[in-house]
Amino acid sequence: MNYGFVIDTRSCIGCHACSTACKSENEVPLGVHRTWVKYTETGRYPDVRRNFQVTRCNHCANPPCVRICPVAAMVQRPDGIVDFDGDACIGCKACLQACPYDAIYMDPGSDTAAKCNFCAHRVEQNLEPACVVVCPTHAILAGDLDDPTSEVARAVAGNDVMVRKPEQGTAPKLFYVQGHGPSLHPTALPREPDGVAMVDVLDADGLNRSPGYADAARYEVRLRIDDTVLPPPGTPRQPGVQGVPNSPIHIGEGRMAGQMVAQVAHTAWHVIPWHWQVPAYLVTKSVGAGAFFVLALVQLLGVEVPVALRAALGGLGLLALVATTALLVGDLGRPERFLRILTRPQWRSWLTRGAFLLVAASILGTTLFGLDLAEATGLLAPGLHGVRALLATLNLPLTVGAAVYTAFLFGQCEGRDLWQSPVLPVQLFVQMLVGGASAGLAVAALAPHAQPLFPPLQLALAVSLALHAALLLAEYAMPHASEQAARAAHAIVHGKHRRTFWLGAVGLGHLVPLALLAVPAAWAALAAVVATLAGLYLYESAFVRAPQELPNS
């Protein structure tokens, strides 16, 4: 068995019966959808055409949501249906980032992920999905694609069918007969031309989905009328209207429109799952892993560091790793289920692998911190010095892994092309060096008798900042592999996030610290550390947010 869908766009009339039946059958809450109808309007009045597209989970043969789920809450059944287990989900939202089709949502009642599951409970009773049964024009077909006699297999074989984003390699099993380009490809829509109005609209539930509605959903209506923007609904008509007689449309300054150009109008469900906690976690993880990396490195190089400084740096690193864990757990929809990553791990997920790396690095870091405290107070047995040196060496690969694993987690987020950069592992390694040098310099600035450590730590921070700047140049100056990645990079460097990038990441995070590091004073060192970490957070904020702002449906 290999279940799949075929949508005949020639027959779809946009009645929304499928989405209504889906809500009723699966008790889908208001404000979210498993199935929705997207429409695009193209042409020039009066020759305007509206195109309908039923949109939902593609039940991919190679589903990225299944690979990234840390607790196997997303599963691919033997019959090809991609199902989910809400009782197992921890609400990490990684599957939303992995889906290139915006097909997964967070259930507002349970704070767990959900999506179309092919009405698996009906299929198991030899019944068709609810959307198929209710469609009045038989535009939705469902069945076994491996059975050549099935209607769905014959429809695929006998028609010119298309899938969404075949370049992602997910092998989607939702086929469209004569699919419409702007409907299949969200980026085919015009990019904010002059005369575009963003207006308030209501969705099928009657809920306001105006732009900026908690960044949860965005419905856009793009109209241009005689090159003048249509005012938002409710704008009072101006007295003394002049214009074309009998025109039904009144626009600003008392003028009426005689002709309307319907460029593109579309409905899109778009979610931004990860917010400030993720960039903050990237910064704290860089500091925590970097602090223990510095301790391991000085151990390997045989550099003599006062035990009090080692204990202070280890304590700061441990505090940063605790903050990292707190940010990760706090961002979960179901934080009380966090331990399931450890008790029922799904090992293909880099979220699972990263959790184990963080736990192992934290355990070794705590042990090292305890040994340094014992040595500082004279309680460390002489025979344990060798044990401490061994543990510090063993912690080196763990700290590197804890710092870099997020690059591979981002690589599994196939819905965000910019995150799948080959430069990212190196960039996160360098950020760990920045975090470690910052932590060491802060400790040295606050500790007495630490002046000999100032020059090497200042140099380490300056060099790591220069390396990070070079990697930013490599990331954003070079062409990107996909349009989505290029659009996200443009938004960071030239678009919505340009001030955050240039003033925050480059100015505050690189130029200001490099200038302060030239001043041989403790206050300047502390100011350089604060500026560095603030700039790093601002960069990560833009890097995390920009790709999520691009719709995938």
N, C-alpha and C positions, 0 to 999 in steps of 0.2 A: 504494500500500500504506500502511496505517495500523494497525500492530499494537497490540492492547490485550488486557486480561484482563477476564473476568467471574468473580466468585466467588459461587456460589449458597450463601448461608449456611444455607438450608433443608436442604441435603444434606450439608454438612460435618459430619463426626463427630469431628473433633479427633484423628485418628489419627497426625498428624505424618509421614505418609508423604511428603508434599510436601517438607517441610524436610529429611528424610533423603535423599530422592532428589536434592534440590538440592545438598546437601553432597557426595554421592558423584559426581554428574555434573561438578561444577565444582571439586572438590577444595578445598572451603571449610574452613579450619582450625577446630580446636576453639575454642570460646569466642565465635565470631562467626557471624552468620547472614545469608544473602541472603533466605531465606524462613523465616518463623516463624509459629506459630499462637498467637494471642492469645485468651484466654478470659476471660469475665466470668461471675460467678455472682450472681444476684439472687433475692430471695424470702425466705420464712421457712420454716424447717423445719416440716413435711416437704415443703412446696411450694416447692422450690428448682429453679431452671432454670440450666443452664450454656449459654452462647453461645460459639460458636467463630468466629474470624475469621482467615483466612489473610492475612498482612501481608507486604508487600515493596515494592520500587520501583514507583511509579505510572506510569512512562514518560510523564511529562507532555508535553503538546503545547507547553507554554511552560516548559521546565525551567530553574529558577533555578541548578541545579548546573552547567549548561553555561555560563551567562553568567559565573559568578563564577570559574571555573577559569582560572588565569593562563597555563596552558600548553596549553590545549585537550586535556587528558587525558580530560575528560568531553565526549562528542560525541553529537549527535542525528543518527542516520542518516536517509537519505531515506525509509526505510520506517517511521519513527516510533519505532524502538527507541532508547532512551538507553543508549549503551554507554560503556565506559571503556577507556583504554589505560594499563595499569599500568606499562609501560616508559617512558611519558612523565611520569607523575605525580611531583611533587616532595614530596608529603606535607604540603601546607600546611594541610589539613583545612578549607579554606574551603567546600568542597562539602558537608561535614557540617553546617555552620552554615546553608547556603542551603536545605537540604532540609527542608520542613515536616513530613516524615513519618518521620524517623529511619531512613531506608532505606539509608543509606551507612555503611560501617564502615571502619576502618583495618585492613588485613590485618596480623596480627602477625608474619608471616614476611617480608613485603617492605616493611612500613611505607609502603604506598601505599593509596589509596582503592579500594574495590571495592563491588559491589552486584549485585543481580539485573540481568542483561543480556538477559533474555528467551531465554536459551539460544541466543544469536545463531548460534553455530556449528552448532546443530541446525536452526534455521530456514533457514539457507543450504543445508541438505541436504533441504529440504522435510519436516523432521521437527518434531513438536510439542515444546515445552519438557518437560523431564523431569518436572516437577511435574504437568503435565496427563496424561501417560501413566500415571503411577503412582497417581493418585487413584482409590480404589476406588468412590467414589460419583459420579464425574463432576461434582464440585462446582467444578472449575476449568476454565474455557474460555479458549482463546486463539486469536486469529486476526485477520483483516483487518476492522477496523471499517468501512471504506469499501465493503466488498463486502456488499450487502444480502442476498445468499444465504448468507453464512457463518453458522455457528452462533452465533458470538459477537455478530455484528450483530443477528441475530434475537432473541437473549437480551436485548440492550439495548433493542431496540424493543418487545418484548413483555412486559417486566416493569417493576415499580417499582424502579428502580436508584438507588443513592446513591454518592457519592464522598466522600472524606475532604477536609475543609478547602477547599471550593470557593471560599471567600472570599479565598483567597490568590491566585487568578487564574492558577494553574499549569495549569489544564485537565487534571487527571489522567485517565488512561485505564485505571484499575483500578476497575471498577464492582462494587458489591455489590448482590445481589438481597436485599431485605429486610434491609438492614444494621441492626445493633443499635446504638442510640444510645451507650451507655457504651463500647462497643468502638470505635466510630468517633471518639469525642471523649474523649480522656483526661481532660480537665478536668471531665467529667460525673461523675467519681468523687467520693465524699465527701472532705471536707478534714479528715483527721486527727480524727475524732470521738473522744469519750471511749470508752475500752474497745477501742481499736485496738491490735493487737499486730503488731510487725514481727518476723517469725520467720525463721530460717535455712531456706532451701530449696535444692534442687539443680536445675540446668537440665537440658536434654535431653542435654548432654554429661557430666553427672555432676559438673560443677564447682560449687563453692560460690558462689552469687551473693547472699550476704547483703547487707543495706544497708551502705553504706560500703565495699564491696569495690573499693577503688582508684578509686571514682567511675566505674567503667567500665560496670557493669551493675547494674540494680536490679530485683529481683523482689519484689513486695509481696503479702502475704496479709493480708486485713483480715477478721477474725472477731470477733464479740462473743458471749459466752456468758453469758446471764443478767446482762448489764452488768458482767461480770467478765472481765478479760483472760486469754486462753488463754496459759499459760506457754510459753516456748520448748521445742522438742523436747529431750529428755534430762533435763528437770526431774524429780527423784525424787518419787514419790507419797508423800504424807504419811500417817502411820499414823492409824488411827481415823477413816477417811473417813466423812462423813455426807452424805446427799443422796438423790436419787431412786434407787430400786433399779434395778440392771442398767444404769445409765448408763455408757456407754463412755468418757466424757470426765471426767478428773480435773483440777481446777483448784486454784489456790493455797489455802494454809491448810487443806488437807485436805477441801475441799468439792468435790462433784461437780455437774456441770451436768445439768439435766434437759431443757433445750431450747436449741437453737442458732439464732441469727439470722445467716444468711449475708448480710451487707450487700452487700459487693462483694469478689470475689477476682479478681485479674487478673495477667497476666504481661506485663511490659513490658521491652523492650530499650532502654536509655537510656545515652547516652554524653555525657561532657563533654570536648570536644576541646581547648579553649583554656584554659590555666592561667595561672600567675603571669607568664609571659613577655610575654603580651599587655598587661596593665596596666602592667608595667614599661616596655615599648616605647612606650606612650602617653605616659608621663612623660618618658622620655629624648627622644622626638621633640618634645615641647612645649618642652623646654629647648634642644635643638639648633636647631630652627626659630626659636624665640623669640630666641635670641642673635643670629642673623643678621638677623632682622627688626628688632631694635633697631639694629644697625649700619647697615642700609639706611635706617631712618627718620631717624637722626641725620644721615646723609649728605644726605638730601632736605631736611631742615629747616635744614641749614647749621650744626648745633651743633658747636662745637669740642670734640673729645675727644682727650686725649693719645694719641699713637700706641701707646704701651705698653699703655694700657688697651684700645684697639681690638684689638691683637694678642692680649691675654689673653682678651678676650671671644670673639674669633674662634676661638682655640684651644679654649676650653671648649665652644663650640657645635659645633666639629668633633668633639671627643671624644664629645659626646653623640650626634651623628649616627652615629658609628662604633659606639657602644654600641647604638643603635637597630638598625642593620644586623645586628650580632652576635646580638641577641635574636631578630630575625626569622629569620635563617638557622638559629640553634640550635634553634628550635622546629619546624623542618621535619622530617618523617619521613625524608626523603632530602636532607640538607643539601648533599651533594656535587653535587646537581643544581640548585642555586640559580640558576646563570647561565642556565638555560633560560628564566627569566622574561624575560631580555634577548635571548636568541638565537631563541626561538620564542614570542613574546608573543601572547596572545589579548586583543585590545584592548578588548573589551567588559568585561573584568574590571577593577575598581578596584584590585585587588591588583597587576596589571600597571602600570596608570597610576601608582599610588602608588610603585611601585619606580622607575620612570623619573623621577618628580618628586624622589624622595630622591637618586637618583644625580646628577641635574643640580644640585640644591641643594648636594650634597656637593662636586661638582667646582668649582663657583663659589666655595663657601666655602673650599675648600683654596687656590684661587688668591688670594682676598682675604687669607687668613691669611699666605700667602707674601709678598704685596706689603706687608702691614703689618710683617712681620718685617724685610723688606728696608729699609723706611722707618725702622724703629726703629734699625737698625744703620747707617744712612746709605748703604746700597747701592742705594737706589731711584733710578733715573734720573728727572730732572725731568719728562720727557715722559710718564711712566707714572702721574702723579697723576690725570690726566684719565681714563685707562683704569680706574684703581681706582674712581673715582667712578661711571663708567658700569656697571661690573660690580656694584657694590653696589646700584645702582638696579635692574638687571636681576634681581638675586637676590630682590628684594622679592616679586614674584608667585610665584616658585618656593618661597620659604619658606612663604608662605600656603598654597599648594597642598599642600606636604608636610605641613603641620599639619592641614589640613582634609580631605584625601582619605579618611581613615579613616572619616569619617561616611558617605561614599557607599559605601565597602566594607561597613560595617555595614548600610547600607540594602539591599545585595544579599543579606544573610543573612536570607532570608525565613522561616527557622525560628525566629528570635528577634525577636519583635514589638517589644520595648522598644527595640531598637537602631535601629528604623526611625522615629526621632523627628525631626520637622522642626526641633526645637531643637538637635539634635546638631551640625550644621555651625557654628552660632554658638558653641556651647559649646566646641568644639575650638579655634575661633579665639581665644576668651577664654583658654583654657588655654595657648595659645601666648603670649599676653601675660603670663600669670602666669609661665610658664617663662622668658621673656625678661627680665622684670623681676627675677626671682629670680637668674638668672645674672649680670645686670649689677650687682645689689646685692652679690652675693657677691664679685665681682671688685673692686668699689669698696671693700668692707670690708677686703680683704686688701692692697690696693695703697696705697702711700704717696702723699700729696699728692692724694687723691681725695675729700677732704671736700666740695668744692663739688657733687659729683655725688650726694651722699647724699640731700638733700631731694627732688630730682625722682624719684630711683629709689624711695625709700620711698613717695612719693605714687603712683607708677605701680603698685607692687605692691599697695598698699592699695586703689586704685581697681579694679584687675583682680580682686582677691579679692572685692570687693563685687559686681562684675558677675557673677562666677562664682556667688556665693551667690544672686543674683537668678535666674539661670538654673536652678539647682537647685530653687528654689521654683517656678518656672514648670513644670519637668518633673514634679515629684512632687505638687504641689498641685492641678494640673488633672486632669480625667478623661482616661483613656487610650482609644485608639481600638479596642482589642480586649481580650478577656478575658485572653489570654496576657500582654499588656503590663501590664495592671492587676495581675495576680498577681505578676509580676516586680517591679514598683514597690512593691507591698505588702511583698514579702519584703525589699526594701532598707530601707524606712522603718519598717516595723512588725514584720517577721518575723525570719527567721534572721540577716539581715545588719544588723539595726538598730543594734547596738553599734558595728560597723565604720563605719556611716554617721554616727551622731550623735556618738560619742566621737572617731572617727578623722577622717572627712571634714569634719564641721562643727566639732567642738571643736578638734582638733589642727590641722586644715588651714586653718581660717578664723579662729576666735576667738583662738587663741593667737598666730598671726602678727600679727593686727591690734593686739593688746595690746603685743607686742614692738616693733612699728614705731613706737610712741609714744616709745620710749626712744632718744635720739640717741647710740647707742654702737655700735661695730663688732661687739662680741660679740652684742648684741641683734639686729643685722641678720642676722648669720650664723645665729643661732638661729631667727629668723623664716623664713629661707630653708629650713632643714632641716625645720622644722615644716610649712611649706607643701608641700614636695615629698613628705614622708611622708604628709600628709593627702590629697594628690592621688592618690598610689598606692593608698591604702586605699579611696578612693572608686571609682577605676577597677576595683579588685579586686572590689568588690561589684557594680558595674555590669556587668562582664564575666561574672561567675559566675552571678548570679541568673537571668538568662534561660535559661542553659544547664541549670539544674537542673529546669526544667519539661519533662516528657516530651512528645514529639510523636507517640507511638504507644501 
